Amino acid sequence: MPADLDSRPSEKRWEPPGAPRYADLRARVESVWVPELQRITSVDGDALPVVWDIYASSTFAFPEFAMPEVARVAVARIEGAPR
């Protein structure tokens, strides 16, 4: 095995949603990319998934500190769903 592979980090590292490092990217995704995707596909915001993950894997896709917000949004979607 090449030496550089042995020194790779073995754990995931998460940053909070408001991390300044990604503020510009997050703003662009939320204000430009997603609205444009919705316009192109004619998909309403309530029809979008609560959690987006670009990988199809069996690993945990988001950090523990995200769970309360994901749960809150999921419950709100369920409670607002037509019966």
C-alpha positions as CSV (number, residue, x, y, z in Angstrom):
1,M,0.0,0.0,0.0
2,P,1.4,3.4,-0.9
3,A,2.6,5.4,2.2
4,D,0.3,8.4,1.4
5,L,-2.7,6.2,1.8
6,D,-1.7,5.1,5.3
7,S,-1.8,8.7,6.5
8,R,-5.3,9.5,5.4
9,P,-7.8,10.6,8.1
10,S,-9.9,7.7,9.2
11,E,-12.8,9.6,10.7
12,K,-15.4,12.0,9.2
13,R,-15.2,15.6,10.2
14,W,-18.2,17.8,10.2
15,E,-18.6,21.6,10.3
16,P,-21.7,23.4,11.5
17,P,-24.1,24.7,8.9
18,G,-23.1,28.3,9.5
19,A,-19.3,27.6,9.0
20,P,-17.9,30.7,7.3
21,R,-15.6,28.5,5.1
22,Y,-18.7,27.4,3.1
23,A,-20.9,30.5,3.5
24,D,-20.6,31.6,-0.1
25,L,-21.2,28.1,-1.5
26,R,-24.2,27.6,0.8
27,A,-25.7,31.0,-0.2
28,R,-25.3,30.2,-3.9
29,V,-26.8,26.7,-3.6
30,E,-29.8,28.0,-1.6
31,S,-30.4,31.2,-3.6
32,V,-29.4,30.2,-7.1
33,W,-28.8,26.5,-7.8
34,V,-31.8,25.0,-6.0
35,P,-34.3,27.6,-7.3
36,E,-33.0,27.1,-10.8
37,L,-33.3,23.3,-10.5
38,Q,-36.9,23.8,-9.2
39,R,-37.7,26.1,-12.1
40,I,-36.3,23.7,-14.7
41,T,-38.0,20.7,-13.2
42,S,-41.2,22.4,-12.0
43,V,-40.7,20.9,-8.6
44,D,-42.2,22.8,-5.6
45,G,-40.0,23.3,-2.5
46,D,-42.2,21.1,-0.4
47,A,-41.6,18.2,-2.8
48,L,-37.9,18.4,-2.3
49,P,-36.3,15.8,0.0
50,V,-35.6,16.8,3.6
51,V,-32.0,15.4,3.4
52,W,-30.0,15.5,0.2
53,D,-27.1,13.1,-0.2
54,I,-25.2,12.8,-3.4
55,Y,-23.8,9.4,-2.4
56,A,-25.6,6.1,-2.4
57,S,-24.0,4.5,0.6
58,S,-24.8,2.8,3.8
59,T,-22.8,5.3,5.9
60,F,-24.4,7.9,8.1
61,A,-24.9,10.9,5.8
62,F,-25.0,13.7,8.3
63,P,-23.6,14.7,11.7
64,E,-25.4,14.3,15.0
65,F,-25.9,18.0,15.4
66,A,-28.0,18.0,12.3
67,M,-30.5,15.5,13.6
68,P,-32.9,17.8,15.5
69,E,-33.3,20.1,12.4
70,V,-33.8,17.2,10.0
71,A,-36.4,15.7,12.4
72,R,-38.2,19.0,12.8
73,V,-38.5,19.5,9.0
74,A,-39.5,15.9,8.4
75,V,-42.3,16.1,11.1
76,A,-43.5,19.5,9.7
77,R,-43.7,17.9,6.2
78,I,-45.6,14.9,7.6
79,E,-48.0,17.1,9.6
80,G,-48.6,19.4,6.6
81,A,-49.2,16.5,4.2
82,P,-52.7,16.1,2.7
83,R,-54.7,13.4,4.5
